[in-house]
Amino acid sequence: MSTPPGASARMQFAGSLGDTLAGRVEFPAGEVRAFALFAHCFTCGKDSVAATRVARALTDAGIAVLRFDFTGLGQSAGEFADTTFSSNVGDLVAAADYLRETQEAPSLLIGHSLGGAAVLTAAHQIPEVRAIATIGAPADPTHVLRLLEEHIPEIEYAGVAWVDLGGRPFAVRSEFLRDIEEHRLLDRVRRLEHALLVMHSPTDRIVPVENARQIFDAAPHPKSFIALDGADHLLSNRQDAEFAAAMIGAWASRYLPDRDSALQTTPRAASSSPAEGIVRVSESGRGPYGQLVTTAHHRLTADEPEPIGVDSGPSPYEYLLAALGSCTSMTLRMYAQRKDWSVGRIAVTLSHSRVHADDCASCEGGSGFVDHVERTITIDGPLADEQRGALLAIADKCPVHRTLKGSVIVSTTLAPTVRADT
């Protein structure tokens, strides 16, 4: 049984033409192993069947996926008539830049149909990329001109023409034709420095499988090919989309960075990994209050519960309780080991509340409301009452407990402002 996907968050960022692009990140239920960027097919969108199902299924492999609408499509701003294949490639690079700024740069690119040609073209502009997967991609972007064939004379003569694509009208300019003819995709593929997975249906009627062979033959190793037997070009069948996602996840696992070293892949990523003992918290973009908590070796999320936040991680007070609970359990284990006591599993359950000082028997004077933490410790094992009493007393001596009970000084400063042009 697959793991249920985690939170899904809307994203917005500036595209290559300056328009606001709409995206959505699918997060895994557990730890994020890597980020991927999905490029949809020609005139499709981020909510297409293939984009949605592949992105959600990839979360089972611990991969968070950003899918977005190219300029002028779906919920993204701008005019489709102003776009070209080059602007689509630019949108991909802009999406990668956005992930780098707010989450983590993508190490996996996935492209469907013309989106596959776009990721192959954009890959060299995204230095963190380690692997690329294409689904039904053409070996030459001009393949898409077959869809416009009967309108090309009008486009060239008038400069623009309305074309029916998939039952929807699109204005296509002559700039689109000139731009796409300038791209030499296979030349770019021959210079790839990334692992490549080519996926294609042998019965694809839109982009024949011969295109996959050309891409595969041109690419240097490492490269792989997987046939999507029986699938149509759009991966309309749920099982075909989920199979493709499962194969991508399994294949990419050989090339994606280890979680502990993921933050060391680029100079910027290294700067996002603080030194030992330092914790950095920044907004994650998941809802209004989502936070990304980064330490030297770990990456966590924090948030407020719904409906205030989107519940993408524990709340700040839950982290506070977790710190006290984990410190308590560790302290008890260390003490038991020093005493050579036979102690089984230790569990600590905690809750936090605000109570009136008059109702708090253990509070030392004062009035008004005070913070109260209820801590219950469960210790398995054949222990005498004296041993349990000693462990209970030791619980109050854990370092976090002492910090909370002592005088804490918090010094706060504002970091220098970094100019956008530096």
Summary of the structure (lengths in Angstrom):
residues: 422
radius of gyration: 27.1
end to end distance: 49.5
largest distance: 95.1
contacts: 1363
relative contact order: 0.09
helix: 37%
strand: 22%
